[in-house]
Amino acid sequence: MTTKRIVLTSGKRKTAVARATTKPGKGRIRVNSIPLEIYPSELARMKMQEPLVLAGEDVIKQIDITVNIRGGGVISQANAARTAIGRALVQWTQDPELRNKYMHYDRSILIADSRRKEIKKTGGPGARARYQKSYR
């Protein structure tokens, strides 16, 4: 009995969470059941393709990646998927050279952006601004 190798990774950006499943295949990449080549937003598609382009054709042609994304906006989802795909490729290949290439190009391909929205406080319209005082 042969065992199938599967790599599970995740990526986060703001409130968007992406989960990537990588398994042996023919080079198909699907994001929320949509092939990456026909993903609706062109900018988001280009963002998600960055780790694939950097990894090279020979790595991509032997695996299938399925990414499920929930929460956040279009670009946050794209950045979360980008992180999940980058981590999946590094784990699949076990290549320190690919990891260094990603870190040199853009650190956020492998490491999630920890910034979050600052919570609203009392006494004002937002997180930091306060209502103006009038003493007369």
N, C-alpha and C positions, 0 to 999 in steps of 0.2 A: 504494500500500500504506500503510495507516494503522499507526502505531506505538502500541502500548498502553503507557501509563505505569504503572509498578509501583514502589512504594516499599517497601524492606526496612529494618526497624528491629529493635532488640533492647533488652531490659531485663533487669536482674539484681537479685536480692535474696537474700542469703545464698548458698545453693547452687542456687537456682532460676534458670533461664535461659529467657526467653520470646523467641520470634522472631515478629514480625508482618509479614505481607505485605498490602499495601494496593493495590487496583486498582479501576478504575471498576466500578460495580455499582448495586445497588438498596437498599443499606443493611443488608446481612446481616453480622453479626459472629459468627464461630465461634471457640470456644476448644477446642482438642484435638478438633475435629470435632463439638462439641456447640454448638448455637445458644446464644448468651449469655442469651437470655430463659428458658431451661430449665436453666441451669447448676445443679448439685446444691446447692452451698453458697450460701445467701442472702447471707451477709456478704461472701463472696468476689465474688459477682455484683455487689453494690453497689459494692465497691471498684473493680472493673473498669469499671463504668459511669460513674464520676466524670468522666474526661476526655471521654466522649461527651456527658454532660449539659452540661458547661461549654462545649463546642464549639458545641452547638446542632443542631437538627433539619436545617437546610438543608445543612450540611456532611455529615452522616452519610448522608442520603438518596441521595447520588450515589456512594458508595464501598462496597466490600466489604472487610472486614478478616478475615484468617485468622490466628489466633495458635496457635503450637505451644509448649507449655511442658514442660520436663523438669527433674527434680530438686526438692528442697525439699519443704516442707509445703504445706498448702492456702492459708494466708494469704500465705506467701512467694511462692507461685506467682501469687496474685492481685496482689500488689504488683509483681512482675516484669511481668505482663501489662499492668497499669495504666501502667507506665513505657513499655513498647513501644507501646501504643496512643496514649498522649499524644505520644510522639516522632513516630509515624507521621502523626498529624493535623497536627502543626506542619509537618512536611516536605511533606505533601501540599498544604496550603493556602498555604504560604510566607507566613503572616500573622504579623508581629511582635506584633500586638495579642493574638492567641490565645496566643502564647508568654508574653507579659507576664501575661495572665490566669492561666495555669497557674502561673507563678512566684509570683504574688501569693497564689493559693489554697493551693498546696502544692508546694514545690520538688521533692519526690520524684516528681512526675509526669514530669518531664523529666530529672532527674539521679538516677542510681542511688545507693542507699545503700551506702557503702563498708565498713560495719561487717561483720566476720566473726567467727566463733567463735575465741576464744583457745585455742591448742593446750595440751594437757596436758603438764605437766613432771614430771620424776622427783621422788620423795620426798614424794608427797602424793596425795590422792584426785582432785584436779582441776587446773585451770589455775593457781590461786593458793594454795589452802589447803595446808598442810603437816601431816604427822603430828606429834602432840605428842611432845616428848621427855621421858623420865623418867630421871633420873640415879641412882635408888636401886634 
